[in-house]
Amino acid sequence: MRGFLIAVEGIDGAGKTTQARMLVRWLAERGLKAHYTREPTDGPVGRILREMALRRDVEPRVEALLFAADRLHHVREVINPLISKGYIVVSDRYIHSSLAYQSETTGQPEWVREINRFAPPPDLAILLDVEPSVGLSRIRGERSRFEDPVLLGRIRRNYLEMAERGEMRVVDAGEEVEKVSEKIRRIVSEFLNL
């Protein structure tokens, strides 16, 4: 049996990592094979991207190309092998992150979509929607250059436009962690016919 790819998306501080990990645990408790993964990955390109996020002198088009390359490596090395073994892969960020973030930083949304066309769309994408001020209040430690309230507002708008086109399901991530998790579980249960 083929597995599925579920992408958990949202602006910085939306709770993606927490919710993606909680979802994997919940699926495993139901006897399903589930695996957590993330982008940028821990692979060679993903490590470069993590370092670049803390710098201010980055060429946005180079970064967009690196995200696309990291994603293709992720699909080939992690996602597809697990899906072929029947796993439900839960990715903390995936293609919609590039479509929201890099479309904004490059100003070229059509080009960003084109360079990501080789990555298969997720079977289900869930947008954790939160106001930038709320997301930023949750972030601890050194901030990346993406963690700017004005930029995050524009990125959030990009995500919401994709949701309006039916590409993603939206969950209000401004609520308590457990309430957000319950809403995600309802969406996933419906999708998987659990």
CORCOR-V992425 format. One record per backbone hydrogen bond with DSSP energy under -1.0 kcal/mol. NH is the residue of the N-H (numbers start at 1). CO is the residue of the C=O. E is the energy in kcal/mol with one decimal. If there is no record, write none. Layout:
nh:NH co:CO e:E
nh:NH co:CO e:E
//
This chain:
nh:3 co:83 e:-2.5
nh:4 co:87 e:-1.3
nh:6 co:89 e:-3.3
nh:7 co:124 e:-2.8
nh:8 co:91 e:-3.0
nh:9 co:126 e:-3.3
nh:14 co:11 e:-1.8
nh:19 co:15 e:-2.7
nh:20 co:16 e:-3.0
nh:21 co:17 e:-2.3
nh:22 co:18 e:-2.2
nh:23 co:19 e:-2.4
nh:24 co:20 e:-2.0
nh:25 co:21 e:-2.1
nh:26 co:22 e:-2.4
nh:27 co:23 e:-2.6
nh:28 co:24 e:-2.4
nh:29 co:25 e:-2.3
nh:31 co:28 e:-1.9
nh:32 co:27 e:-2.1
nh:35 co:88 e:-2.2
nh:37 co:90 e:-2.2
nh:39 co:92 e:-2.2
nh:47 co:43 e:-2.3
nh:48 co:44 e:-1.2
nh:49 co:45 e:-2.3
nh:50 co:46 e:-2.1
nh:51 co:47 e:-1.7
nh:52 co:48 e:-2.4
nh:53 co:49 e:-1.8
nh:54 co:51 e:-1.1
nh:55 co:52 e:-1.8
nh:63 co:59 e:-2.2
nh:64 co:60 e:-2.4
nh:65 co:61 e:-2.1
nh:66 co:62 e:-2.3
nh:67 co:63 e:-2.5
nh:68 co:64 e:-2.1
nh:69 co:65 e:-2.4
nh:70 co:66 e:-2.9
nh:71 co:67 e:-2.3
nh:72 co:68 e:-2.1
nh:73 co:69 e:-2.2
nh:74 co:70 e:-2.4
nh:75 co:71 e:-2.8
nh:76 co:72 e:-2.4
nh:77 co:73 e:-3.0
nh:78 co:74 e:-2.3
nh:79 co:74 e:-2.2
nh:80 co:75 e:-2.8
nh:82 co:78 e:-1.8
nh:83 co:79 e:-2.8
nh:84 co:80 e:-2.5
nh:86 co:83 e:-1.9
nh:87 co:82 e:-2.4
nh:88 co:33 e:-2.9
nh:89 co:4 e:-3.2
nh:90 co:35 e:-3.0
nh:91 co:6 e:-2.9
nh:92 co:37 e:-2.8
nh:93 co:8 e:-1.8
nh:93 co:91 e:-1.3
nh:97 co:94 e:-1.5
nh:99 co:95 e:-2.0
nh:100 co:96 e:-1.9
nh:101 co:97 e:-3.5
nh:103 co:98 e:-1.4
nh:105 co:101 e:-2.5
nh:106 co:102 e:-2.4
nh:107 co:103 e:-1.2
nh:112 co:108 e:-2.2
nh:113 co:109 e:-2.3
nh:114 co:110 e:-2.2
nh:115 co:111 e:-2.5
nh:117 co:114 e:-1.5
nh:119 co:116 e:-1.5
nh:123 co:5 e:-1.7
nh:124 co:5 e:-1.7
nh:126 co:7 e:-3.0
nh:127 co:169 e:-3.8
nh:128 co:9 e:-3.1
nh:129 co:127 e:-1.0
nh:129 co:171 e:-2.8
nh:135 co:131 e:-2.4
nh:136 co:132 e:-3.0
nh:137 co:133 e:-1.4
nh:138 co:135 e:-1.1
nh:145 co:53 e:-2.2
nh:147 co:144 e:-1.3
nh:148 co:146 e:-2.2
nh:152 co:148 e:-3.0
nh:153 co:149 e:-1.7
nh:154 co:150 e:-1.7
nh:155 co:151 e:-2.4
nh:156 co:152 e:-2.9
nh:157 co:153 e:-1.8
nh:158 co:154 e:-1.9
nh:159 co:155 e:-2.3
nh:160 co:156 e:-2.7
nh:161 co:157 e:-2.2
nh:162 co:158 e:-1.8
nh:163 co:159 e:-2.2
nh:164 co:160 e:-2.3
nh:165 co:161 e:-1.3
nh:166 co:163 e:-1.8
nh:167 co:162 e:-2.3
nh:169 co:125 e:-2.8
nh:171 co:127 e:-2.9
nh:173 co:129 e:-2.9
nh:180 co:176 e:-2.3
nh:181 co:177 e:-2.4
nh:182 co:178 e:-2.3
nh:183 co:179 e:-1.9
nh:184 co:180 e:-2.2
nh:185 co:181 e:-2.7
nh:186 co:182 e:-2.0
nh:187 co:183 e:-2.0
nh:188 co:184 e:-2.6
nh:189 co:185 e:-2.8
nh:190 co:186 e:-2.3
nh:191 co:187 e:-2.3
nh:192 co:188 e:-2.8
nh:194 co:189 e:-2.3
//
